[in-house]
Amino acid sequence: MLIKNNWFKSRWLSWLNKRIPPSQSVQLSQRQIFIFLTRNGWMASGVLLVLFLGAVNYGNSLILGMAFWLTAIFLVSIFHTYRNLAGLTIDALRVQSCCAGERARFYINLSRPENGQQHLALLLTWGGVQQFSELTNQLSTTVCMALPTRQRGCFQPGRLNIASSFPLGLFRAWTWIDLDMACWVYPKPLPSPLPRLQGAGEMTEAQLLNRVLGVDDFEGLQTYAPGDPLKHVHWKVFARTDEMFTKTFVAAHQPQRLLDWSKMPSDHLEVKLSQLCYWILQFAEQHVSFALHLPGEKVALGSGDLHCQRCLIALAQL
Amino acid sequence: MSVTVHREISRNSLTWILVTNVAAIAPHVIRLPYWLIAICVGCLLYRVMVFRGIGSFPNKWWCAFLVLSGGVGIFLHYGINLGPEAGVALLIMSFAMKMLEMNRFRNAYIQLILTYFVVATEFLFNSSFYMTLYLYGVMLMITAALIGLSEASLSSWKMLRLSFFLSMQALPVMLILFIFFPRISPLWALNMTGPTETVGLRESMTPADIAKLGRMDRRAFRAEFFGNIPDQEQLYWRGLVFSEFDGRTWSVSENYSSLQRSNTFYQLNISVEQPGVEYSVMLEPTDQTHLFALDMPQVYQSGINFNRDFTLTTGQPIAQLFIYSVRSFLHYQAQPTLTDRQRVRELQFPSDTNPRSQALAKKWMQEVGGDPEQLTQKILQWFGEDQFIYTLSPPALKNDIVDRFLFDTKQGYCSFYAGALVFLLRSAGVPSRVVVGYMGGEINPLGHYVVVNQYDAHAWAEVWLEAKGWVRVDPTAAVAPERIRDSVQRGLSEKADFLKDYPLSLARYRHSALLRQMWRSIDYASFSWQRAVVGYDEDRQQALLKHYFKNVSALSIALGLFAVVMCLLGVLAWWLLHTRKSSHHDVLDRAYVDFCGVCAQKGLTRKPGETPYQFARRLRPAMPTKGVQIDEITQLYMQQQYQASASPADRQSAVKRLRQLAKMIGRP
């Protein structure tokens, strides 16, 4: 059964991929929009049928007229339901990565042409999250969807479902679009002591951190490199010489700024990564330079957002 | 882990739903039992209370108890035999109770879709034009409420507007379907009880019955004539024939009622004089099987019987407007000979009652020498000359009602006179019977039809004369000739008791010319509505189709219908869905786009995102001879597009120049 299901699912997905190929920008048209009765629509059809049978059996022209009118209204509402989605343009904007278990923020933009139709009561479903949106007076709107993540690694939320049953709720128009969006999910941070250092005794985490900070004494200046924290730029020198220098600080225990995979106090791969992640985030918060050694990849000493991100991605990729 | 958005019903939509529910139930209220109305009001008030934050939804046990007891109540009230009325009552009860659990989105949808159904059921009981208008209005509101449910942010006005647009866009399809969709006969027989309160004449009559109808301002039927309308004195609409008398009540003879079948004039020994008058009767629901027609009626419509007492009946009680066409022969000779059994039946009376009348009849029969015709004349003369009074509110009679009426009170309505006449004749050995139906009616000159109201109800007698057969004798004509000549309302409207229960009835004030004219116009509108829409049935559809499409098979009509509906929907879809691309490009843009088209023909297509200047820079080396024109076009276009001070006249000349230049570039 499961195999069969999977087979159908893969067939469905490959058909969908052919029909609506992944793209960062999609304008909805006939090709992307599906339309069918909702549960309420089925019920309304049942009521129509009963009305029709009643009208025939009682030979009642006026009930028949009403049944026909309702039928016609329901048919016309198909076009309105379709029109409510058609012409809507969805653009992939950006993604905010996160740690496993947190929510990754996916930003997309909904827009319509200047002479286009309004789009009402849009229900966006993506990765198990539902959100309403609409485009009435404005021409475009940005929607942020916070999608829950589970595992570290590359997170692809699958296809985005946009649906609307406006105006009567009897028909539902929907689309499955692949915006080709993905993000890295970092390991879930796990507090742990830093590995024991040569010559130093066992220290608590807080002490260690204090120590690192405590010796953050001014050491000298070095030429500014992109990625250096702006806080550390020597602005007075910049004002005088028009050259940017970064103030460097030294910590007493230089080796501690190397986060080494092999030294993490655990045997389990995921746990090690989580511990590393925790320390990377800690250092980043404290603006401490650090290096990261992973099997197969070494990130040189550095600091700043980009450096931090690079390290985290390295963790996610491993 | 999934997050689903739970939508609450917005307060605006909830208000709409409740208002539409009330509007849908309102017309039903007059037919519902009081306790059911109380339940509806109670449910509504409770729901409004919950809506305003007082109290909470009842739990499911409470709901189950309510539904159960309500169902039992309906069965107790209407009995096991569920006719449309009981069915609708049940529907409305469950509908009202559904309000109590309308807390979720889905329930609200179900409630609204059911509202359509409740609205439709009203048509079973009322098919007037104004009710239809009202009900279609409610339908519009329900659609609006559905719209509001799917999009809570819309204002009430926008909901109604969209609902109106939807309905209007659907209207052509509806009309085509209504006219051409093949009407089919009922799929299975239904137990149609129609209105529980029987309207009009019944199968038996005590003298006071017709007087009750005489005070009723309600339409019995309309008859549309194809040809001249006969004189008022000839408009005797035969409904029922009473041959059975038990001393108090006249009723239809068992023998006749059990032998309802279609007879021919030949079978019944009737000869008629051509030509007859043709008309079609639109009978309001009566919940009875008898129909009304002028003597002698001939009908060629399946389901209608011509009976041995010259009446017409249908197989089923008439629960809604019923239309039938009749040809009546006003001059006829019916049954010049009677069989013995018939003679016995038409002479039957309880011989131990009304001794005074019996004695009088026998005495007079001897006086006239045994001639039934002369005896009838003598009795009629007596009615006319003695102090007989024609009144709608005669004193009540007990025991020997004929004697008391003829010799003591001498006050009565048509049924008193007809009954007394037949009793006297039968006492004297003359076969005779009472006929009830309607007399006269008001001619509406706008539509060439006669409106017959309940107050036109009438009773007269039929006397059998040797060799002449059955002859109509109307004793009322002898007592109150104006009743026959002018129809009842003019004869009686001066009298205080005419329609005294209907102080607002227009018929009371019909001596005012303006009001009469108004009444006629209103009635004509209602008549046209009934004829064209309510009465549009299988027969009429076939007649119409035959008239316009001769010899076209049913299949091709069905295919044609399908094609037309699809075309209509296609046109609508095109109109709704095609985006008007040119609408936001103004003339200037279009001229520039034309220029780009010219360049494209020469193999130089403007790339997306390329500015006019960039494009010009790319064009110049490719078309060295046209450099001047290209520059001018670009300059002109940019100037007009982005210069705030450009006047409309400037713009127009610029567009003209642009087009010229584009043409020059197009030339080799």
Boltz contact constraints between the chains, C-beta under 6 A:
constraints:
  - contact:
      token1: [A, 40]
      token2: [B, 109]
      max_distance: 6.0
  - contact:
      token1: [A, 43]
      token2: [B, 113]
      max_distance: 6.0
  - contact:
      token1: [A, 44]
      token2: [B, 113]
      max_distance: 6.0
  - contact:
      token1: [A, 47]
      token2: [B, 113]
      max_distance: 6.0
  - contact:
      token1: [A, 47]
      token2: [B, 117]
      max_distance: 6.0
  - contact:
      token1: [A, 51]
      token2: [B, 120]
      max_distance: 6.0
  - contact:
      token1: [A, 56]
      token2: [B, 184]
      max_distance: 6.0
  - contact:
      token1: [A, 57]
      token2: [B, 186]
      max_distance: 6.0
  - contact:
      token1: [A, 57]
      token2: [B, 187]
      max_distance: 6.0
  - contact:
      token1: [A, 57]
      token2: [B, 190]
      max_distance: 6.0
  - contact:
      token1: [A, 60]
      token2: [B, 123]
      max_distance: 6.0
  - contact:
      token1: [A, 61]
      token2: [B, 534]
      max_distance: 6.0
  - contact:
      token1: [A, 61]
      token2: [B, 536]
      max_distance: 6.0
  - contact:
      token1: [A, 62]
      token2: [B, 123]
      max_distance: 6.0
  - contact:
      token1: [A, 62]
      token2: [B, 127]
      max_distance: 6.0
  - contact:
      token1: [A, 62]
      token2: [B, 132]
      max_distance: 6.0
  - contact:
      token1: [A, 63]
      token2: [B, 120]
      max_distance: 6.0
  - contact:
      token1: [A, 63]
      token2: [B, 123]
      max_distance: 6.0
  - contact:
      token1: [A, 65]
      token2: [B, 178]
      max_distance: 6.0
  - contact:
      token1: [A, 66]
      token2: [B, 120]
      max_distance: 6.0
  - contact:
      token1: [A, 68]
      token2: [B, 174]
      max_distance: 6.0
  - contact:
      token1: [A, 68]
      token2: [B, 177]
      max_distance: 6.0
  - contact:
      token1: [A, 68]
      token2: [B, 178]
      max_distance: 6.0
  - contact:
      token1: [A, 69]
      token2: [B, 174]
      max_distance: 6.0
  - contact:
      token1: [A, 72]
      token2: [B, 170]
      max_distance: 6.0
  - contact:
      token1: [A, 72]
      token2: [B, 173]
      max_distance: 6.0
  - contact:
      token1: [A, 72]
      token2: [B, 174]
      max_distance: 6.0
  - contact:
      token1: [A, 73]
      token2: [B, 166]
      max_distance: 6.0
  - contact:
      token1: [A, 73]
      token2: [B, 170]
      max_distance: 6.0
  - contact:
      token1: [A, 76]
      token2: [B, 166]
      max_distance: 6.0
  - contact:
      token1: [A, 76]
      token2: [B, 169]
      max_distance: 6.0
  - contact:
      token1: [A, 76]
      token2: [B, 170]
      max_distance: 6.0
  - contact:
      token1: [A, 79]
      token2: [B, 573]
      max_distance: 6.0
  - contact:
      token1: [A, 79]
      token2: [B, 576]
      max_distance: 6.0
  - contact:
      token1: [A, 83]
      token2: [B, 576]
      max_distance: 6.0
  - contact:
      token1: [A, 83]
      token2: [B, 577]
      max_distance: 6.0
  - contact:
      token1: [A, 114]
      token2: [B, 584]
      max_distance: 6.0
  - contact:
      token1: [A, 115]
      token2: [B, 583]
      max_distance: 6.0
  - contact:
      token1: [A, 115]
      token2: [B, 584]
      max_distance: 6.0
  - contact:
      token1: [A, 120]
      token2: [B, 151]
      max_distance: 6.0
  - contact:
      token1: [A, 121]
      token2: [B, 150]
      max_distance: 6.0
  - contact:
      token1: [A, 121]
      token2: [B, 151]
      max_distance: 6.0
  - contact:
      token1: [A, 128]
      token2: [B, 2]
      max_distance: 6.0
  - contact:
      token1: [A, 129]
      token2: [B, 3]
      max_distance: 6.0
  - contact:
      token1: [A, 130]
      token2: [B, 4]
      max_distance: 6.0
  - contact:
      token1: [A, 130]
      token2: [B, 5]
      max_distance: 6.0
  - contact:
      token1: [A, 148]
      token2: [B, 1]
      max_distance: 6.0
  - contact:
      token1: [A, 165]
      token2: [B, 150]
      max_distance: 6.0
  - contact:
      token1: [A, 166]
      token2: [B, 150]
      max_distance: 6.0
  - contact:
      token1: [A, 166]
      token2: [B, 151]
      max_distance: 6.0
  - contact:
      token1: [A, 167]
      token2: [B, 147]
      max_distance: 6.0
  - contact:
      token1: [A, 168]
      token2: [B, 146]
      max_distance: 6.0
  - contact:
      token1: [A, 169]
      token2: [B, 109]
      max_distance: 6.0
  - contact:
      token1: [A, 169]
      token2: [B, 146]
      max_distance: 6.0
  - contact:
      token1: [A, 169]
      token2: [B, 150]
      max_distance: 6.0
